[in-house]
Each structure stands twice: as structure tokens, then as C-alpha cells.
Amino acid sequence: MEINLQGKNILVTGASRGIGAAVAEQLGKSGARVAVHYGKNEAKAQEIAEKAGNASAAFQADLNNNASCSDLFKKVVQAFGKVDVLINNAGIAIQSPLEKNDQEWIEDWEKTMQVNMTATAVLSRAAIQHFQQNQGGRFIHISSRAAFRGDTADYMAYAASKAAMVAFSRSIARGYGKQGITSFVIAPGFTATDMAQDFIDEYGMDYALQGVALDRLTQPQDLAPTIVLLASGLADHATGCTIDINAGSYVH
Ligand SMILES: NC(=O)c1ccc[n+]([C@@H]2O[C@H](COP(=O)([O-])OP(=O)(O)OC[C@H]3O[C@@H](n4cnc5c(N)ncnc54)[C@H](OP(=O)(O)O)[C@@H]3O)[C@@H](O)[C@H]2O)c1
């Protein structure tokens, strides 16, 4: 089966590095025009847009700021004409032990919720309204294994934000399916990126590998093919689902 995304415009948040970068590149190789969103790493985002090809382009927005999220969606629609798929990938994981003082712990919690969930909601709301005017569209939300099994106590906010994404995605699937809008969740386990490296530096590679069935860490490229399939429309009857890509964490 050949998957051809020609003619599809796809916005990927947090595509300057890690999972988002690998996904953007593979979407481009499959024919899509990709809006490569970034926060700080402009040069890397430009590089990914070039690799993706098909007149893909980089777009900056700080996801700590809700007005920037709305502007991002508008800017992509202005540049590309329309958006067919939104991939909510950008995310942060802040180590936040209970021993931090009240103010710091609450700030970590709120920042995590802002970037991982509120920014996702603001962007998705704009996308739903856009999709309603264009006979449909697709969402792919990059959640985490942590949504289902929790995380270490230092990452409670992260796990909670990722669980919220799952309920959010299912609500979109329920609420807008009859308008041609579908919504999926990918729940990765440890994946070799800067984010995972922070965790491995703290807990060690053995800790990361002891919970998986395979003998190696998942690479960002291991997630991309499933995301290309979901973006294509060939899997629309899986709307509302979560796909675990976690090297067999649940069977180990
Ligand atoms: N890696 C894992 O083990 C793992 C496991 C499960 C789920 N996930 C999820 O997968 C997604 C991607 O993770 P990753 O490991 O690829 O992360 P990463 O390597 O740390 O990259 C994060 C991306 O998000 C962007 N970003 C972060 N905060 C931002 C902000 N405030 N405003 C704008 N952009 C922002 C970064 O942009 P700039 O660099 O340009 O600022 C970067 O492109 C996340 O949602 C993460 O929770 C990851």
C-alpha cells in the first residue's frame, strides 16, 4: 500500500526537534506540505521545512502565550490557504519534586498544563472552526504512556496533562465526527529525544529499558509511519482511538 499525502497541508507543533521533526520530515517525504512550528529553534525548523520539501515552511509561536497559539493557526491558513491536519506534538516535561516550595511547584504545574494542554486546546479550537468550513479535517495528539500508567512523582503534572489530551481527543471525535472531523491519540513510551535524555540523565538508561519488551529505545522515526497513516484518512474509522507506540511496555 502506498500512502500519498499530496495536496494535504499539515501543521505539526514542536517540529524543530525530536518526534515532531521526524514526523514533519516523513510527512513531507509522503507528499504533504508541512507547517513546521517551532518555539526557539528557528534554524532547525527551517532545516526541517527544507527537508520536508513541497513548499513546506517554518512558523514561530510561543505556546506559553494563548494569543500566539491563535495567531499561529491564522498565519498557517494565510500562508497555505487551508489546513487539513493538525498534529499537536509540542510538549514539555518539567521535573518538579514535592520538595520544591509552593510557588515553584505551582508554577511548574501551570506551565506544564499551559504548553501541553491549554495551547493544544486553543489551537484545536481554531482548527475545529476551520475544519467545519472545509468539510472536515484530522487531529493527531501526541500524548504519552504516562497518561495511562502515571509517571514518577516528580512528573505528576506531565502525566496529568497527557491524560487530559486523551479525553480532549475523544471529545473531539464524539462531538465532530458527523462533520467529517476525526481525532486520534498516539501514546509513545520513551523515545530518544532531548526530552527523554533529561529523564535518562536523572534515572539512567537501565530504568528506561527495564520497562520495555524490546532491547532498544524507540527512535522518533519509529512513530512517523503510524502518524502518516492516520493523517492520510485511511484510518478514519479508528477515530477516538489511542495507539500505543511504546516498545511493548504493557506486555513486558
Ligand atoms: N521523548 C519521549 O520519551 C516522549 C514520550 C512520550 C511522549 N512524548 C511527547 O512527544 C512530544 C514530543 O516530544 P519530544 O521528546 O520530541 O520533545 P523535545 O525533543 O523536547 O522537543 C520539544 C518540541 O516542542 C517545542 N516546544 C516546547 N515548548 C514550547 C513552547 N513553549 N513554545 C513553542 N514550542 C515549544 C520545541 O520547540 P523549540 O525547540 O523550537 O523551542 C521542540 O520542537 C511531546 O508532547 C512529549 O510529551 C515524548
Ligand as a Chemical Component Dictionary entry (heavy atoms), coordinates in Angstrom:
data_LIG
# 
_chem_comp.id                   LIG 
_chem_comp.type                 NON-POLYMER 
_chem_comp.pdbx_formal_charge   0 
_chem_comp.three_letter_code    LIG 
# 
loop_
_chem_comp_atom.comp_id 
_chem_comp_atom.atom_id 
_chem_comp_atom.alt_atom_id 
_chem_comp_atom.type_symbol 
_chem_comp_atom.charge 
_chem_comp_atom.model_Cartn_x 
_chem_comp_atom.model_Cartn_y 
_chem_comp_atom.model_Cartn_z 
_chem_comp_atom.pdbx_ordinal 
LIG N1  N1  N 0  10.563 11.684 24.147 1  
LIG C1  C1  C 0  9.787  10.883 24.840 2  
LIG O1  O1  O 0  10.251 9.955  25.515 3  
LIG C2  C2  C 0  8.298  11.072 24.824 4  
LIG C3  C3  C 0  7.491  10.057 25.354 5  
LIG C4  C4  C 0  6.123  10.197 25.349 6  
LIG C5  C5  C 0  5.554  11.327 24.812 7  
LIG N2  N2  N 1  6.341  12.306 24.309 8  
LIG C6  C6  C 0  5.684  13.506 23.784 9  
LIG O2  O2  O 0  6.053  13.712 22.442 10 
LIG C7  C7  C 0  6.041  15.113 22.136 11 
LIG C8  C8  C 0  7.388  15.497 21.525 12 
LIG O3  O3  O 0  8.392  15.206 22.480 13 
LIG P1  P1  P 0  9.944  15.259 22.150 14 
LIG O4  O4  O 0  10.572 14.234 23.012 15 
LIG O5  O5  O -1 10.151 15.227 20.680 16 
LIG O6  O6  O 0  10.316 16.705 22.748 17 
LIG P2  P2  P 0  11.604 17.611 22.538 18 
LIG O7  O7  O 0  12.671 16.873 21.811 19 
LIG O8  O8  O 0  11.884 18.194 23.874 20 
LIG O9  O9  O 0  11.054 18.780 21.560 21 
LIG C9  C9  C 0  10.048 19.638 22.024 22 
LIG C10 C10 C 0  9.489  20.466 20.883 23 
LIG O10 O10 O 0  8.416  21.278 21.412 24 
LIG C11 C11 C 0  8.707  22.665 21.175 25 
LIG N3  N3  N 0  8.289  23.444 22.339 26 
LIG C12 C12 C 0  8.439  23.143 23.656 27 
LIG N4  N4  N 0  7.947  24.134 24.420 28 
LIG C13 C13 C 0  7.487  25.093 23.581 29 
LIG C14 C14 C 0  6.890  26.372 23.765 30 
LIG N5  N5  N 0  6.647  26.893 24.965 31 
LIG N6  N6  N 0  6.542  27.079 22.654 32 
LIG C15 C15 C 0  6.783  26.591 21.437 33 
LIG N7  N7  N 0  7.355  25.401 21.190 34 
LIG C16 C16 C 0  7.703  24.663 22.252 35 
LIG C17 C17 C 0  10.204 22.742 20.969 36 
LIG O11 O11 O 0  10.474 23.864 20.121 37 
LIG P3  P3  P 0  11.882 24.709 20.190 38 
LIG O12 O12 O 0  12.991 23.748 20.445 39 
LIG O13 O13 O 0  11.962 25.333 18.828 40 
LIG O14 O14 O 0  11.711 25.744 21.263 41 
LIG C18 C18 C 0  10.507 21.405 20.284 42 
LIG O15 O15 O 0  10.287 21.493 18.900 43 
LIG C19 C19 C 0  5.773  15.824 23.474 44 
LIG O16 O16 O 0  4.425  16.187 23.550 45 
LIG C20 C20 C 0  6.101  14.773 24.502 46 
LIG O17 O17 O 0  5.391  14.961 25.701 47 
LIG C21 C21 C 0  7.705  12.212 24.303 48 
# 
loop_
_chem_comp_bond.comp_id 
_chem_comp_bond.atom_id_1 
_chem_comp_bond.atom_id_2 
_chem_comp_bond.value_order 
_chem_comp_bond.pdbx_ordinal 
LIG N1  C1  SING 1  
LIG C1  O1  DOUB 2  
LIG C1  C2  SING 3  
LIG C2  C3  SING 4  
LIG C2  C21 DOUB 5  
LIG C3  C4  DOUB 6  
LIG C4  C5  SING 7  
LIG C5  N2  DOUB 8  
LIG N2  C6  SING 9  
LIG N2  C21 SING 10 
LIG C6  O2  SING 11 
LIG C6  C20 SING 12 
LIG O2  C7  SING 13 
LIG C7  C8  SING 14 
LIG C7  C19 SING 15 
LIG C8  O3  SING 16 
LIG O3  P1  SING 17 
LIG P1  O4  DOUB 18 
LIG P1  O5  SING 19 
LIG P1  O6  SING 20 
LIG O6  P2  SING 21 
LIG P2  O7  DOUB 22 
LIG P2  O8  SING 23 
LIG P2  O9  SING 24 
LIG O9  C9  SING 25 
LIG C9  C10 SING 26 
LIG C10 O10 SING 27 
LIG C10 C18 SING 28 
LIG O10 C11 SING 29 
LIG C11 N3  SING 30 
LIG C11 C17 SING 31 
LIG N3  C12 SING 32 
LIG N3  C16 SING 33 
LIG C12 N4  DOUB 34 
LIG N4  C13 SING 35 
LIG C13 C14 SING 36 
LIG C13 C16 DOUB 37 
LIG C14 N5  SING 38 
LIG C14 N6  DOUB 39 
LIG N6  C15 SING 40 
LIG C15 N7  DOUB 41 
LIG N7  C16 SING 42 
LIG C17 O11 SING 43 
LIG C17 C18 SING 44 
LIG O11 P3  SING 45 
LIG P3  O12 DOUB 46 
LIG P3  O13 SING 47 
LIG P3  O14 SING 48 
LIG C18 O15 SING 49 
LIG C19 O16 SING 50 
LIG C19 C20 SING 51 
LIG C20 O17 SING 52 
# 
